[in-house]
Amino acid sequence: MKTVDIVVPCYNEEESIDIFYSECNKIIREIKEYSFNYIFVNDGSGDRTLERIKLLCSENVNVDYISFSRNFGKEAAILAGLKESKAEYVILMDVDLQHPPRLILEMISYIEKGYDSAAARRVSRNGEKKYREYFSKKFYKLINKISDVKITEGATDYRMMTRQMVNSVLELEESQRFTKGIFEWVGFDTKWIDYKSEERAAGTTKWSYIGLLKYALEGIVGFSTTPLKLSSFTGVIISSFSFIYFLITLIKTLIKGIDMPGYASIVCFITFLGGIQLIALGVIGEYLSKTYLEVKKRPSYFVKDSSINKKK
């Protein structure tokens, strides 16, 4: 039988663990030619997530887990799961069931047709704010304009990959990871499967708007030669205000006359150049910060507990 590892990052998802496992098993029981194993990655949860995973592991031989020493983020959890996977194929999916398990059947069919990856592309966001969907679309348009790597709009982490593709992804050793970009960067033939996002099985999303903004900026900085962050935005804003002030001062001077020769032009040029300098420093700072974080070579995560190590 062909083997498949299902990698499932988890952070404060105690209410979703059992529901996820039950729903996935309904699907994989229909697939006789494949043997499935779960790898749950507990990303430093503060609730009973690890307890629920350990219980599943004790009751089911096809369940393993990895537990971090603290919260390192979803990217680290994905990396850990991929590193520990040993199967011929790997499926990466979320535990909240917004990634429908039924798509596994379709993914397998495309893998059997010769694709290296079958990935889910979200075409609608049920239950989410309209402006969140709007900014998501703008993000994809922006990053695809300024990056050499084209990221498919609506791309999710939910996908099935061959061992060759997984090994290629793991060869990229950067610590500041943006998995959506990495999947595109390594290439390989990918079949996109459109689906509509579903409601969470339980609990609430752990992604705040600030967290999503940071994640988006991480992708832009990691896969673009024109990094954009708050320091750069600050420079643009200051330059804009200085230009507006310049126009106001110019009009005021023409109407009322010159109060102090040279004062208006000096102030406007100083503020304008100051804004430009902040833009330049912001861009340079982004490159330096990335270099600084990479050269330290800190591990992406630390494993505190693992059923895989115990079985070894």
Salt bridges, closest charged atoms under 4 A:
GLU13 OE1 - ARG200 NH2 2.78
GLU13 OE2 - LYS206 NZ 3.52
GLU14 OE1 - ARG48 NH1 3.85
ASP18 OD2 - ARG52 NH2 2.42
GLU23 OE2 - LYS26 NZ 3.08
GLU51 OE2 - ARG48 NH2 3.12
ASP64 OD1 - LYS311 NZ 2.57
GLU84 OE1 - LYS312 NZ 3.91
ASP94 OD1 - LYS74 NZ 2.88
ASP94 OD2 - HIS99 NE2 3.59
ASP96 OD2 - ARG200 NH1 3.04
GLU128 OE1 - ARG125 NH1 3.00
GLU128 OE1 - ARG132 NE 3.85
GLU133 OE2 - LYS137 NZ 3.78
ASP157 OD2 - LYS74 NZ 3.19
ASP157 OD1 - LYS180 NZ 3.81
ASP194 OD1 - ARG121 NE 2.68
GLU198 OE2 - ARG102 NH1 2.66
GLU218 OE2 - LYS290 NZ 2.28
GLU286 OE1 - LYS229 NZ 3.61
ASP305 OD2 - LYS54 NZ 3.09
ASP305 OD1 - LYS310 NZ 3.45
